[in-house]
Each structure stands twice: as structure tokens, then as C-alpha cells.
Amino acid sequence: MLLSSDGTRTPGTAALFAEPARKGGVPPWAGDFRPANSAGNGPKNAVGKTFTLELPDGSTGKVVVQSLKSGKGGTILALMGEDAPPF
């Protein structure tokens, strides 16, 4: 689930990954979010905006939408995590 600052909830599927930590830092993480069919193409004008990503276990993390990718499989939002990974 992708949550916007105004409370709008966009259901979908996230694929997340962590990268090796930099010296003394929090490991960076990123991923893709595919809005569910019922959600259309996801949030409007999402690129560059911060959202809260809510995982099925209830954990959350802040993400910034880096770009949108469209193809025959639908729209995918490329995410970059902020703070510690929620997984």
C-alpha cells in the first residue's frame, strides 16, 4: 500500500531490495511499486514526491518516487527509500 500525505491509499505490490551499507551509514534501499488494477496508474504527479510505503506486516517506510515506467504490464513506480529499510 502506498500512502500519500493527504491520506490517499493506493493498493499494489512492492518489490524491494537493500544495497550494501556505506561506511557507518544506514543501508540504502529501493524498489518498484506496481499499483493494483483497481488503482489505475497510481498517484497522479507522483515523481519527486514522498510517500509512506506500508508492507503487509504493518511496517512502514518513507519513499520518494524516482520515475514512472509504463509498459504492457502496466505502470511501475521506481522508489528510493529514506531512513532505515522497513523489511
All heavy atoms as a GROMACS GRO file, in nm:
protein
  614
    1MET      N    1   0.085  -0.116   0.000
    1MET     CA    2   0.000   0.000   0.000
    1MET      C    3   0.090   0.123   0.000
    1MET      O    4   0.186   0.132   0.076
    1MET     CB    5  -0.087  -0.004   0.125
    1MET     CG    6  -0.188   0.105   0.136
    1MET     SD    7  -0.340   0.081   0.044
    1MET     CE    8  -0.403  -0.071   0.108
    2LEU      N    9   0.057   0.218  -0.085
    2LEU     CA   10   0.129   0.344  -0.091
    2LEU      C   11   0.037   0.451  -0.034
    2LEU      O   12  -0.077   0.466  -0.079
    2LEU     CB   13   0.166   0.375  -0.236
    2LEU     CG   14   0.284   0.464  -0.264
    2LEU    CD1   15   0.412   0.407  -0.203
    2LEU    CD2   16   0.303   0.482  -0.413
    3LEU      N   17   0.083   0.524   0.067
    3LEU     CA   18   0.001   0.625   0.134
    3LEU      C   19   0.056   0.764   0.103
    3LEU      O   20   0.175   0.791   0.124
    3LEU     CB   21   0.002   0.604   0.285
    3LEU     CG   22  -0.032   0.463   0.335
    3LEU    CD1   23   0.000   0.450   0.482
    3LEU    CD2   24  -0.176   0.435   0.309
    4SER      N   25  -0.031   0.852   0.056
    4SER     CA   26   0.012   0.989   0.028
    4SER      C   27  -0.010   1.076   0.152
    4SER      O   28  -0.079   1.036   0.246
    4SER     CB   29  -0.063   1.047  -0.091
    4SER     OG   30  -0.199   1.061  -0.060
    5SER      N   31   0.045   1.195   0.151
    5SER     CA   32   0.034   1.284   0.267
    5SER      C   33  -0.110   1.326   0.293
    5SER      O   34  -0.145   1.361   0.406
    5SER     CB   35   0.123   1.406   0.248
    5SER     OG   36   0.083   1.477   0.132
    6ASP      N   37  -0.196   1.321   0.191
    6ASP     CA   38  -0.337   1.359   0.212
    6ASP      C   39  -0.423   1.241   0.255
    6ASP      O   40  -0.545   1.254   0.267
    6ASP     CB   41  -0.394   1.425   0.087
    6ASP     CG   42  -0.412   1.328  -0.030
    6ASP    OD1   43  -0.381   1.207  -0.017
    6ASP    OD2   44  -0.456   1.375  -0.137
    7GLY      N   45  -0.361   1.125   0.278
    7GLY     CA   46  -0.434   1.008   0.325
    7GLY      C   47  -0.481   0.914   0.216
    7GLY      O   48  -0.540   0.810   0.245
    8THR      N   49  -0.458   0.949   0.090
    8THR     CA   50  -0.498   0.862  -0.020
    8THR      C   51  -0.417   0.733  -0.014
    8THR      O   52  -0.294   0.737   0.000
    8THR     CB   53  -0.476   0.932  -0.156
    8THR    OG1   54  -0.550   1.053  -0.158
    8THR    CG2   55  -0.520   0.842  -0.271
    9ARG      N   56  -0.486   0.619  -0.027
    9ARG     CA   57  -0.422   0.488  -0.019
    9ARG      C   58  -0.426   0.424  -0.158
    9ARG      O   59  -0.533   0.413  -0.217
    9ARG     CB   60  -0.494   0.400   0.082
    9ARG     CG   61  -0.493   0.460   0.222
    9ARG     CD   62  -0.583   0.387   0.318
    9ARG     NE   63  -0.534   0.255   0.352
    9ARG     CZ   64  -0.444   0.228   0.446
    9ARG    NH1   65  -0.392   0.327   0.516
    9ARG    NH2   66  -0.407   0.106   0.471
   10THR      N   67  -0.310   0.383  -0.208
   10THR     CA   68  -0.301   0.316  -0.337
   10THR      C   69  -0.257   0.172  -0.314
   10THR      O   70  -0.143   0.148  -0.273
   10THR     CB   71  -0.200   0.387  -0.431
   10THR    OG1   72  -0.238   0.524  -0.445
   10THR    CG2   73  -0.196   0.320  -0.567
   11PRO      N   74  -0.346   0.074  -0.338
   11PRO     CA   75  -0.307  -0.066  -0.322
   11PRO      C   76  -0.216  -0.109  -0.435
   11PRO      O   77  -0.223  -0.055  -0.546
   11PRO     CB   78  -0.440  -0.140  -0.326
   11PRO     CG   79  -0.531  -0.053  -0.406
   11PRO     CD   80  -0.486   0.089  -0.380
   12GLY      N   81  -0.130  -0.205  -0.407
   12GLY     CA   82  -0.041  -0.255  -0.510
   12GLY      C   83   0.060  -0.352  -0.453
   12GLY      O   84   0.051  -0.393  -0.336
   13THR      N   85   0.159  -0.386  -0.535
   13THR     CA   86   0.262  -0.481  -0.498
   13THR      C   87   0.399  -0.413  -0.505
   13THR      O   88   0.429  -0.345  -0.603
   13THR     CB   89   0.261  -0.600  -0.596
   13THR    OG1   90   0.131  -0.658  -0.596
   13THR    CG2   91   0.363  -0.705  -0.557
   14ALA      N   92   0.479  -0.433  -0.401
   14ALA     CA   93   0.614  -0.374  -0.397
   14ALA      C   94   0.718  -0.485  -0.405
   14ALA      O   95   0.701  -0.592  -0.347
   14ALA     CB   96   0.633  -0.294  -0.269
   15ALA      N   97   0.825  -0.458  -0.478
   15ALA     CA   98   0.944  -0.544  -0.481
   15ALA      C   99   1.058  -0.457  -0.432
   15ALA      O  100   1.095  -0.359  -0.497
   15ALA     CB  101   0.970  -0.594  -0.622
   16LEU      N  102   1.114  -0.490  -0.315
   16LEU     CA  103   1.215  -0.406  -0.251
   16LEU      C  104   1.348  -0.478  -0.240
   16LEU      O  105   1.352  -0.600  -0.232
   16LEU     CB  106   1.168  -0.366  -0.111
   16LEU     CG  107   1.031  -0.299  -0.103
   16LEU    CD1  108   0.992  -0.278   0.042
   16LEU    CD2  109   1.031  -0.168  -0.178
   17PHE      N  110   1.456  -0.401  -0.236
   17PHE     CA  111   1.589  -0.458  -0.215
   17PHE      C  112   1.676  -0.360  -0.140
   17PHE      O  113   1.654  -0.239  -0.145
   17PHE     CB  114   1.654  -0.497  -0.349
   17PHE     CG  115   1.674  -0.382  -0.443
   17PHE    CD1  116   1.791  -0.307  -0.442
   17PHE    CD2  117   1.575  -0.347  -0.534
   17PHE    CE1  118   1.809  -0.200  -0.528
   17PHE    CE2  119   1.592  -0.240  -0.621
   17PHE     CZ  120   1.710  -0.168  -0.618
   18ALA      N  121   1.772  -0.413  -0.066
   18ALA     CA  122   1.869  -0.330   0.007
   18ALA      C  123   2.004  -0.341  -0.062
   18ALA      O  124   2.038  -0.444  -0.119
   18ALA     CB  125   1.880  -0.376   0.151
   19GLU      N  126   2.080  -0.234  -0.055
   19GLU     CA  127   2.215  -0.232  -0.109
   19GLU      C  128   2.312  -0.237   0.009
   19GLU      O  129   2.273  -0.207   0.122
   19GLU     CB  130   2.235  -0.106  -0.192
   19GLU     CG  131   2.143  -0.101  -0.313
   19GLU     CD  132   2.160   0.027  -0.393
   19GLU    OE1  133   2.239   0.114  -0.354
   19GLU    OE2  134   2.091   0.040  -0.494
   20PRO      N  135   2.436  -0.275  -0.015
   20PRO     CA  136   2.534  -0.278   0.095
   20PRO      C  137   2.546  -0.140   0.161
   20PRO      O  138   2.542  -0.038   0.094
   20PRO     CB  139   2.665  -0.317   0.027
   20PRO     CG  140   2.624  -0.383  -0.100
   20PRO     CD  141   2.494  -0.318  -0.142
   21ALA      N  142   2.560  -0.142   0.293
   21ALA     CA  143   2.572  -0.016   0.368
   21ALA      C  144   2.703   0.054   0.337
   21ALA      O  145   2.806  -0.010   0.318
   21ALA     CB  146   2.562  -0.044   0.517
   22ARG      N  147   2.697   0.184   0.333
   22ARG     CA  148   2.819   0.264   0.321
   22ARG      C  149   2.880   0.272   0.461
   22ARG      O  150   2.811   0.251   0.560
   22ARG     CB  151   2.784   0.401   0.267
   22ARG     CG  152   2.730   0.392   0.124
   22ARG     CD  153   2.697   0.532   0.070
   22ARG     NE  154   2.641   0.521  -0.063
   22ARG     CZ  155   2.512   0.518  -0.090
   22ARG    NH1  156   2.423   0.525   0.007
   22ARG    NH2  157   2.470   0.507  -0.214
   23LYS      N  158   3.006   0.303   0.469
   23LYS     CA  159   3.075   0.306   0.598
   23LYS      C  160   2.997   0.387   0.700
   23LYS      O  161   2.976   0.507   0.683
   23LYS     CB  162   3.215   0.365   0.582
   23LYS     CG  163   3.309   0.273   0.509
   23LYS     CD  164   3.448   0.334   0.504
   23LYS     CE  165   3.539   0.242   0.426
   23LYS     NZ  166   3.673   0.295   0.414
   24GLY      N  167   2.954   0.320   0.807
   24GLY     CA  168   2.887   0.388   0.917
   24GLY      C  169   2.748   0.440   0.886
   24GLY      O  170   2.690   0.509   0.967
   25GLY      N  171   2.695   0.407   0.771
   25GLY     CA  172   2.564   0.461   0.735
   25GLY      C  173   2.454   0.358   0.735
   25GLY      O  174   2.476   0.239   0.755
   26VAL      N  175   2.335   0.405   0.713
   26VAL     CA  176   2.217   0.319   0.701
   26VAL      C  177   2.219   0.258   0.561
   26VAL      O  178   2.244   0.328   0.464
   26VAL     CB  179   2.088   0.403   0.721
   26VAL    CG1  180   1.964   0.320   0.694
   26VAL    CG2  181   2.084   0.462   0.859
   27PRO      N  182   2.194   0.127   0.549
   27PRO     CA  183   2.195   0.067   0.416
   27PRO      C  184   2.087   0.128   0.328
   27PRO      O  185   1.972   0.137   0.370
   27PRO     CB  186   2.168  -0.081   0.440
   27PRO     CG  187   2.147  -0.099   0.584
   27PRO     CD  188   2.163   0.031   0.653
   28PRO      N  189   2.122   0.175   0.208
   28PRO     CA  190   2.021   0.231   0.119
   28PRO      C  191   1.929   0.119   0.068
   28PRO      O  192   1.970   0.005   0.058
   28PRO     CB  193   2.103   0.293   0.006
   28PRO     CG  194   2.235   0.228   0.010
   28PRO     CD  195   2.256   0.179   0.151
   29TRP      N  196   1.807   0.156   0.038
   29TRP     CA  197   1.714   0.059  -0.016
   29TRP      C  198   1.627   0.125  -0.123
   29TRP      O  199   1.614   0.246  -0.128
   29TRP     CB  200   1.630  -0.005   0.093
   29TRP     CG  201   1.545   0.089   0.174
   29TRP    CD1  202   1.590   0.172   0.274
   29TRP    CD2  203   1.406   0.111   0.164
   29TRP    NE1  204   1.485   0.243   0.327
   29TRP    CE2  205   1.371   0.207   0.262
   29TRP    CE3  206   1.305   0.059   0.083
   29TRP    CZ2  207   1.240   0.252   0.277
   29TRP    CZ3  208   1.176   0.103   0.102
   29TRP    CH2  209   1.146   0.197   0.198
   30ALA      N  210   1.574   0.042  -0.209
   30ALA     CA  211   1.495   0.091  -0.321
   30ALA      C  212   1.398  -0.019  -0.364
   30ALA      O  213   1.395  -0.127  -0.304
   30ALA     CB  214   1.587   0.131  -0.437
   31GLY      N  215   1.324   0.007  -0.467
   31GLY     CA  216   1.234  -0.094  -0.519
   31GLY      C  217   1.138  -0.039  -0.621
   31GLY      O  218   1.150   0.075  -0.665
   32ASP      N  219   1.044  -0.124  -0.659
   32ASP     CA  220   0.939  -0.088  -0.753
   32ASP      C  221   0.804  -0.110  -0.688
   32ASP      O  222   0.789  -0.197  -0.602
   32ASP     CB  223   0.947  -0.177  -0.878
   32ASP     CG  224   1.069  -0.149  -0.964
   32ASP    OD1  225   1.117  -0.034  -0.962
   32ASP    OD2  226   1.116  -0.241  -1.032
   33PHE      N  227   0.707  -0.031  -0.730
   33PHE     CA  228   0.570  -0.046  -0.682
   33PHE      C  229   0.479  -0.053  -0.802
   33PHE      O  230   0.479   0.036  -0.888
   33PHE     CB  231   0.531   0.072  -0.593
   33PHE     CG  232   0.391   0.062  -0.537
   33PHE    CD1  233   0.367  -0.014  -0.424
   33PHE    CD2  234   0.286   0.129  -0.597
   33PHE    CE1  235   0.238  -0.025  -0.372
   33PHE    CE2  236   0.158   0.120  -0.545
   33PHE     CZ  237   0.134   0.042  -0.434
   34ARG      N  238   0.401  -0.161  -0.811
   34ARG     CA  239   0.305  -0.177  -0.920
   34ARG      C  240   0.166  -0.159  -0.861
   34ARG      O  241   0.121  -0.242  -0.782
   34ARG     CB  242   0.318  -0.315  -0.983
   34ARG     CG  243   0.223  -0.337  -1.101
   34ARG     CD  244   0.231  -0.479  -1.154
   34ARG     NE  245   0.366  -0.516  -1.193
   34ARG     CZ  246   0.415  -0.503  -1.316
   34ARG    NH1  247   0.341  -0.455  -1.412
   34ARG    NH2  248   0.539  -0.540  -1.342
   35PRO      N  249   0.095  -0.049  -0.900
   35PRO     CA  250  -0.041  -0.029  -0.849
   35PRO      C  251  -0.132  -0.145  -0.891
   35PRO      O  252  -0.118  -0.200  -1.001
   35PRO     CB  253  -0.085   0.102  -0.916
   35PRO     CG  254   0.042   0.172  -0.952
   35PRO     CD  255   0.139   0.062  -0.984
   36ALA      N  256  -0.225  -0.182  -0.802
   36ALA     CA  257  -0.323  -0.285  -0.834
   36ALA      C  258  -0.411  -0.237  -0.949
   36ALA      O  259  -0.426  -0.116  -0.971
   36ALA     CB  260  -0.408  -0.314  -0.711
   37ASN      N  261  -0.471  -0.331  -1.021
   37ASN     CA  262  -0.557  -0.296  -1.134
   37ASN      C  263  -0.664  -0.196  -1.096
   37ASN      O  264  -0.697  -0.106  -1.173
   37ASN     CB  265  -0.621  -0.421  -1.194
   37ASN     CG  266  -0.519  -0.508  -1.266
   37ASN    OD1  267  -0.414  -0.461  -1.306
   37ASN    ND2  268  -0.551  -0.635  -1.281
   38SER      N  269  -0.718  -0.209  -0.975
   38SER     CA  270  -0.824  -0.118  -0.929
   38SER      C  271  -0.773   0.024  -0.904
   38SER      O  272  -0.851   0.117  -0.894
   38SER     CB  273  -0.886  -0.172  -0.801
   38SER     OG  274  -0.789  -0.178  -0.698
   39ALA      N  275  -0.640   0.039  -0.892
   39ALA     CA  276  -0.580   0.170  -0.861
   39ALA      C  277  -0.539   0.247  -0.986
   39ALA      O  278  -0.483   0.356  -0.976
   39ALA     CB  279  -0.461   0.152  -0.769
   40GLY      N  280  -0.562   0.192  -1.104
   40GLY     CA  281  -0.522   0.260  -1.227
   40GLY      C  282  -0.371   0.272  -1.236
   40GLY      O  283  -0.300   0.175  -1.214
   41ASN      N  284  -0.322   0.391  -1.265
   41ASN     CA  285  -0.178   0.415  -1.279
   41ASN      C  286  -0.114   0.464  -1.150
   41ASN      O  287   0.000   0.505  -1.149
   41ASN     CB  288  -0.151   0.515  -1.392
   41ASN     CG  289  -0.187   0.459  -1.527
   41ASN    OD1  290  -0.179   0.338  -1.549
   41ASN    ND2  291  -0.230   0.544  -1.618
   42GLY      N  292  -0.188   0.463  -1.040
   42GLY     CA  293  -0.132   0.507  -0.914
   42GLY      C  294  -0.150   0.655  -0.892
   42GLY      O  295  -0.228   0.721  -0.961
   43PRO      N  296  -0.078   0.711  -0.794
   43PRO     CA  297  -0.094   0.853  -0.760
   43PRO      C  298  -0.057   0.943  -0.878
   43PRO      O  299   0.035   0.915  -0.953
   43PRO     CB  300   0.005   0.873  -0.646
   43PRO     CG  301   0.048   0.738  -0.603
   43PRO     CD  302   0.021   0.644  -0.714
   44LYS      N  303  -0.132   1.051  -0.893
   44LYS     CA  304  -0.106   1.147  -1.001
   44LYS      C  305   0.014   1.235  -0.966
   44LYS      O  306   0.034   1.270  -0.851
   44LYS     CB  307  -0.228   1.236  -1.021
   44LYS     CG  308  -0.355   1.158  -1.054
   44LYS     CD  309  -0.411   1.202  -1.185
   44LYS     CE  310  -0.541   1.135  -1.217
   44LYS     NZ  311  -0.531   1.002  -1.270
   45ASN      N  312   0.094   1.268  -1.067
   45ASN     CA  313   0.211   1.356  -1.050
   45ASN      C  314   0.299   1.310  -0.935
   45ASN      O  315   0.342   1.389  -0.851
   45ASN     CB  316   0.167   1.501  -1.028
   45ASN     CG  317   0.079   1.552  -1.140
   45ASN    OD1  318   0.108   1.531  -1.257
   45ASN    ND2  319  -0.029   1.617  -1.106
   46ALA      N  320   0.328   1.180  -0.929
   46ALA     CA  321   0.398   1.121  -0.815
   46ALA      C  322   0.549   1.142  -0.816
   46ALA      O  323   0.612   1.139  -0.711
   46ALA     CB  324   0.368   0.972  -0.808
   47VAL      N  325   0.609   1.163  -0.933
   47VAL     CA  326   0.755   1.172  -0.941
   47VAL      C  327   0.807   1.287  -0.856
   47VAL      O  328   0.758   1.399  -0.864
   47VAL     CB  329   0.802   1.187  -1.088
   47VAL    CG1  330   0.952   1.207  -1.096
   47VAL    CG2  331   0.762   1.064  -1.168
   48GLY      N  332   0.904   1.255  -0.770
   48GLY     CA  333   0.965   1.354  -0.683
   48GLY      C  334   0.894   1.373  -0.550
   48GLY      O  335   0.943   1.444  -0.463
   49LYS      N  336   0.779   1.308  -0.533
   49LYS     CA  337   0.703   1.323  -0.409
   49LYS      C  338   0.736   1.210  -0.312
   49LYS      O  339   0.774   1.101  -0.351
   49LYS     CB  340   0.554   1.326  -0.438
   49LYS     CG  341   0.512   1.451  -0.514
   49LYS     CD  342   0.364   1.458  -0.529
   49LYS     CE  343   0.327   1.586  -0.605
   49LYS     NZ  344   0.186   1.586  -0.641
   50THR      N  345   0.718   1.239  -0.183
   50THR     CA  346   0.742   1.142  -0.077
   50THR      C  347   0.611   1.076  -0.037
   50THR      O  348   0.510   1.144  -0.022
   50THR     CB  349   0.806   1.211   0.045
   50THR    OG1  350   0.930   1.270   0.005
   50THR    CG2  351   0.833   1.112   0.156
   51PHE      N  352   0.616   0.944  -0.020
   51PHE     CA  353   0.500   0.865   0.022
   51PHE      C  354   0.543   0.774   0.136
   51PHE      O  355   0.661   0.754   0.160
   51PHE     CB  356   0.449   0.778  -0.093
   51PHE     CG  357   0.390   0.857  -0.207
   51PHE    CD1  358   0.471   0.907  -0.307
   51PHE    CD2  359   0.254   0.880  -0.212
   51PHE    CE1  360   0.418   0.979  -0.413
   51PHE    CE2  361   0.199   0.954  -0.317
   51PHE     CZ  362   0.281   1.003  -0.417
   52THR      N  363   0.446   0.716   0.204
   52THR     CA  364   0.472   0.613   0.302
   52THR      C  365   0.435   0.480   0.238
   52THR      O  366   0.324   0.464   0.186
   52THR     CB  367   0.388   0.634   0.430
   52THR    OG1  368   0.425   0.760   0.487
   52THR    CG2  369   0.414   0.523   0.532
   53LEU      N  370   0.528   0.386   0.240
   53LEU     CA  371   0.504   0.252   0.188
   53LEU      C  372   0.468   0.163   0.307
   53LEU      O  373   0.544   0.156   0.403
   53LEU     CB  374   0.629   0.198   0.118
   53LEU     CG  375   0.618   0.060   0.058
   53LEU    CD1  376   0.519   0.060  -0.058
   53LEU    CD2  377   0.754   0.013   0.010
   54GLU      N  378   0.351   0.101   0.302
   54GLU     CA  379   0.307   0.013   0.410
   54GLU      C  380   0.313  -0.131   0.361
   54GLU      O  381   0.252  -0.166   0.260
   54GLU     CB  382   0.164   0.047   0.451
   54GLU     CG  383   0.113  -0.037   0.566
   54GLU     CD  384  -0.029   0.001   0.605
   54GLU    OE1  385  -0.055   0.121   0.627
   54GLU    OE2  386  -0.114  -0.089   0.612
   55LEU      N  387   0.389  -0.213   0.431
   55LEU     CA  388   0.405  -0.353   0.394
   55LEU      C  389   0.296  -0.438   0.460
   55LEU      O  390   0.233  -0.395   0.557
   55LEU     CB  391   0.544  -0.401   0.435
   55LEU     CG  392   0.660  -0.323   0.372
   55LEU    CD1  393   0.793  -0.380   0.418
   55LEU    CD2  394   0.651  -0.324   0.221
   56PRO      N  395   0.273  -0.561   0.408
   56PRO     CA  396   0.167  -0.646   0.464
   56PRO      C  397   0.178  -0.673   0.614
   56PRO      O  398   0.078  -0.692   0.680
   56PRO     CB  399   0.180  -0.776   0.385
   56PRO     CG  400   0.242  -0.734   0.256
   56PRO     CD  401   0.334  -0.621   0.291
   57ASP      N  402   0.300  -0.671   0.668
   57ASP     CA  403   0.316  -0.698   0.812
   57ASP      C  404   0.292  -0.574   0.898
   57ASP      O  405   0.308  -0.576   1.019
   57ASP     CB  406   0.453  -0.758   0.841
   57ASP     CG  407   0.568  -0.659   0.818
   57ASP    OD1  408   0.543  -0.543   0.778
   57ASP    OD2  409   0.683  -0.698   0.840
   58GLY      N  410   0.255  -0.462   0.834
   58GLY     CA  411   0.226  -0.339   0.906
   58GLY      C  412   0.344  -0.244   0.919
   58GLY      O  413   0.327  -0.131   0.962
   59SER      N  414   0.465  -0.289   0.883
   59SER     CA  415   0.581  -0.199   0.890
   59SER      C  416   0.571  -0.095   0.778
   59SER      O  417   0.509  -0.119   0.674
   59SER     CB  418   0.712  -0.278   0.880
   59SER     OG  419   0.717  -0.351   0.761
   60THR      N  420   0.630   0.022   0.802
   60THR     CA  421   0.622   0.130   0.705
   60THR      C  422   0.759   0.191   0.683
   60THR      O  423   0.848   0.183   0.768
   60THR     CB  424   0.526   0.241   0.752
   60THR    OG1  425   0.574   0.296   0.875
   60THR    CG2  426   0.384   0.190   0.769
   61GLY      N  427   0.776   0.255   0.569
   61GLY     CA  428   0.898   0.327   0.536
   61GLY      C  429   0.865   0.442   0.442
   61GLY      O  430   0.769   0.435   0.365
   62LYS      N  431   0.943   0.548   0.450
   62LYS     CA  432   0.925   0.662   0.362
   62LYS      C  433   0.999   0.637   0.231
   62LYS      O  434   1.112   0.589   0.231
   62LYS     CB  435   0.980   0.790   0.426
   62LYS     CG  436   0.905   0.834   0.549
   62LYS     CD  437   0.774   0.896   0.512
   62LYS     CE  438   0.706   0.950   0.639
   62LYS     NZ  439   0.568   0.982   0.613
   63VAL      N  440   0.932   0.669   0.119
   63VAL     CA  441   0.992   0.652  -0.013
   63VAL      C  442   0.968   0.776  -0.098
   63VAL      O  443   0.871   0.848  -0.078
   63VAL     CB  444   0.935   0.528  -0.087
   63VAL    CG1  445   0.973   0.400  -0.017
   63VAL    CG2  446   0.786   0.537  -0.104
   64VAL      N  447   1.059   0.798  -0.191
   64VAL     CA  448   1.043   0.903  -0.291
   64VAL      C  449   1.028   0.834  -0.425
   64VAL      O  450   1.106   0.743  -0.458
   64VAL     CB  451   1.164   0.999  -0.293
   64VAL    CG1  452   1.151   1.100  -0.405
   64VAL    CG2  453   1.180   1.069  -0.160
   65VAL      N  454   0.930   0.876  -0.503
   65VAL     CA  455   0.911   0.820  -0.637
   65VAL      C  456   1.014   0.882  -0.729
   65VAL      O  457   1.017   1.004  -0.748
   65VAL     CB  458   0.767   0.844  -0.688
   65VAL    CG1  459   0.752   0.794  -0.831
   65VAL    CG2  460   0.666   0.778  -0.597
   66GLN      N  461   1.102   0.798  -0.783
   66GLN     CA  462   1.210   0.844  -0.871
   66GLN      C  463   1.165   0.860  -1.015
   66GLN      O  464   1.208   0.951  -1.085
   66GLN     CB  465   1.327   0.746  -0.866
   66GLN     CG  466   1.389   0.732  -0.728
   66GLN     CD  467   1.459   0.859  -0.686
   66GLN    OE1  468   1.549   0.906  -0.752
   66GLN    NE2  469   1.416   0.916  -0.575
   67SER      N  470   1.082   0.765  -1.062
   67SER     CA  471   1.036   0.770  -1.201
   67SER      C  472   0.917   0.678  -1.219
   67SER      O  473   0.884   0.598  -1.131
   67SER     CB  474   1.149   0.728  -1.296
   67SER     OG  475   1.184   0.592  -1.274
   68LEU      N  476   0.852   0.691  -1.333
   68LEU     CA  477   0.743   0.603  -1.372
   68LEU      C  478   0.786   0.526  -1.495
   68LEU      O  479   0.845   0.584  -1.587
   68LEU     CB  480   0.617   0.683  -1.408
   68LEU     CG  481   0.551   0.765  -1.299
   68LEU    CD1  482   0.436   0.847  -1.357
   68LEU    CD2  483   0.499   0.675  -1.189
   69LYS      N  484   0.756   0.397  -1.497
   69LYS     CA  485   0.785   0.314  -1.614
   69LYS      C  486   0.651   0.256  -1.659
   69LYS      O  487   0.578   0.201  -1.578
   69LYS     CB  488   0.879   0.200  -1.578
   69LYS     CG  489   1.009   0.241  -1.513
   69LYS     CD  490   1.087   0.118  -1.476
   69LYS     CE  491   1.151   0.136  -1.340
   69LYS     NZ  492   1.215   0.018  -1.288
   70SER      N  493   0.621   0.272  -1.786
   70SER     CA  494   0.497   0.216  -1.839
   70SER      C  495   0.529   0.112  -1.944
   70SER      O  496   0.621   0.128  -2.023
   70SER     CB  497   0.410   0.325  -1.902
   70SER     OG  498   0.368   0.416  -1.803
   71GLY      N  499   0.451   0.007  -1.945
   71GLY     CA  500   0.468  -0.100  -2.042
   71GLY      C  501   0.341  -0.179  -2.052
   71GLY      O  502   0.239  -0.144  -1.994
   72LYS      N  503   0.348  -0.290  -2.124
   72LYS     CA  504   0.226  -0.369  -2.142
   72LYS      C  505   0.179  -0.432  -2.011
   72LYS      O  506   0.064  -0.471  -1.999
   72LYS     CB  507   0.245  -0.475  -2.250
   72LYS     CG  508   0.352  -0.576  -2.222
   72LYS     CD  509   0.365  -0.672  -2.340
   72LYS     CE  510   0.478  -0.769  -2.316
   72LYS     NZ  511   0.494  -0.860  -2.427
   73GLY      N  512   0.267  -0.439  -1.911
   73GLY     CA  513   0.229  -0.491  -1.780
   73GLY      C  514   0.167  -0.387  -1.689
   73GLY      O  515   0.132  -0.415  -1.576
   74GLY      N  516   0.157  -0.263  -1.737
   74GLY     CA  517   0.101  -0.154  -1.657
   74GLY      C  518   0.208  -0.055  -1.616
   74GLY      O  519   0.318  -0.054  -1.669
   75THR      N  520   0.176   0.027  -1.520
   75THR     CA  521   0.267   0.130  -1.471
   75THR      C  522   0.342   0.080  -1.348
   75THR      O  523   0.284   0.015  -1.262
   75THR     CB  524   0.188   0.258  -1.434
   75THR    OG1  525   0.121   0.304  -1.551
   75THR    CG2  526   0.278   0.367  -1.382
   76ILE      N  527   0.470   0.112  -1.342
   76ILE     CA  528   0.553   0.078  -1.227
   76ILE      C  529   0.619   0.206  -1.178
   76ILE      O  530   0.674   0.282  -1.257
   76ILE     CB  531   0.660  -0.027  -1.264
   76ILE    CG1  532   0.595  -0.157  -1.308
   76ILE    CG2  533   0.754  -0.051  -1.146
   76ILE    CD1  534   0.692  -0.260  -1.360
   77LEU      N  535   0.612   0.229  -1.047
   77LEU     CA  536   0.678   0.344  -0.986
   77LEU      C  537   0.811   0.298  -0.929
   77LEU      O  538   0.814   0.203  -0.850
   77LEU     CB  539   0.592   0.402  -0.874
   77LEU     CG  540   0.467   0.480  -0.912
   77LEU    CD1  541   0.359   0.390  -0.966
   77LEU    CD2  542   0.415   0.558  -0.793
   78ALA      N  543   0.920   0.362  -0.969
   78ALA     CA  544   1.053   0.332  -0.914
   78ALA      C  545   1.069   0.411  -0.785
   78ALA      O  546   1.051   0.533  -0.783
   78ALA     CB  547   1.163   0.368  -1.012
   79LEU      N  548   1.099   0.340  -0.675
   79LEU     CA  549   1.106   0.402  -0.543
   79LEU      C  550   1.248   0.407  -0.490
   79LEU      O  551   1.327   0.315  -0.514
   79LEU     CB  552   1.023   0.321  -0.443
   79LEU     CG  553   0.879   0.290  -0.481
   79LEU    CD1  554   0.816   0.199  -0.376
   79LEU    CD2  555   0.798   0.418  -0.497
   80MET      N  556   1.280   0.509  -0.412
   80MET     CA  557   1.405   0.519  -0.338
   80MET      C  558   1.366   0.541  -0.194
   80MET      O  559   1.292   0.632  -0.160
   80MET     CB  560   1.490   0.635  -0.387
   80MET     CG  561   1.620   0.652  -0.312
   80MET     SD  562   1.732   0.510  -0.322
   80MET     CE  563   1.775   0.509  -0.493
   81GLY      N  564   1.417   0.451  -0.106
   81GLY     CA  565   1.383   0.458   0.035
   81GLY      C  566   1.457   0.568   0.108
   81GLY      O  567   1.565   0.610   0.069
   82GLU      N  568   1.396   0.614   0.216
   82GLU     CA  569   1.458   0.710   0.307
   82GLU      C  570   1.463   0.644   0.444
   82GLU      O  571   1.377   0.565   0.479
   82GLU     CB  572   1.374   0.838   0.315
   82GLU     CG  573   1.365   0.913   0.185
   82GLU     CD  574   1.289   1.044   0.200
   82GLU    OE1  575   1.215   1.061   0.298
   82GLU    OE2  576   1.302   1.128   0.112
   83ASP      N  577   1.561   0.675   0.523
   83ASP     CA  578   1.576   0.617   0.658
   83ASP      C  579   1.606   0.467   0.649
   83ASP      O  580   1.646   0.418   0.545
   83ASP     CB  581   1.453   0.645   0.744
   83ASP     CG  582   1.421   0.793   0.756
   83ASP    OD1  583   1.516   0.873   0.765
   83ASP    OD2  584   1.303   0.829   0.756
   84ALA      N  585   1.583   0.398   0.759
   84ALA     CA  586   1.612   0.254   0.765
   84ALA      C  587   1.509   0.174   0.686
   84ALA      O  588   1.392   0.212   0.680
   84ALA     CB  589   1.612   0.207   0.910
   85PRO      N  590   1.552   0.063   0.624
   85PRO     CA  591   1.457  -0.019   0.549
   85PRO      C  592   1.351  -0.080   0.641
   85PRO      O  593   1.383  -0.119   0.754
   85PRO     CB  594   1.542  -0.128   0.486
   85PRO     CG  595   1.682  -0.107   0.529
   85PRO     CD  596   1.687   0.012   0.617
   86PRO      N  597   1.225  -0.089   0.595
   86PRO     CA  598   1.118  -0.143   0.677
   86PRO      C  599   1.108  -0.296   0.670
   86PRO      O  600   1.014  -0.353   0.721
   86PRO     CB  601   0.993  -0.079   0.616
   86PRO     CG  602   1.029  -0.063   0.472
   86PRO     CD  603   1.176  -0.032   0.470
   87PHE      N  604   1.205  -0.360   0.608
   87PHE     CA  605   1.198  -0.506   0.593
   87PHE      C  606   1.320  -0.572   0.650
   87PHE      O  607   1.418  -0.510   0.681
   87PHE     CB  608   1.181  -0.545   0.446
   87PHE     CG  609   1.279  -0.479   0.354
   87PHE    CD1  610   1.400  -0.540   0.324
   87PHE    CD2  611   1.254  -0.355   0.297
   87PHE    CE1  612   1.492  -0.479   0.240
   87PHE    CE2  613   1.345  -0.294   0.213
   87PHE     CZ  614   1.463  -0.356   0.184
   0.00000   0.00000   0.00000
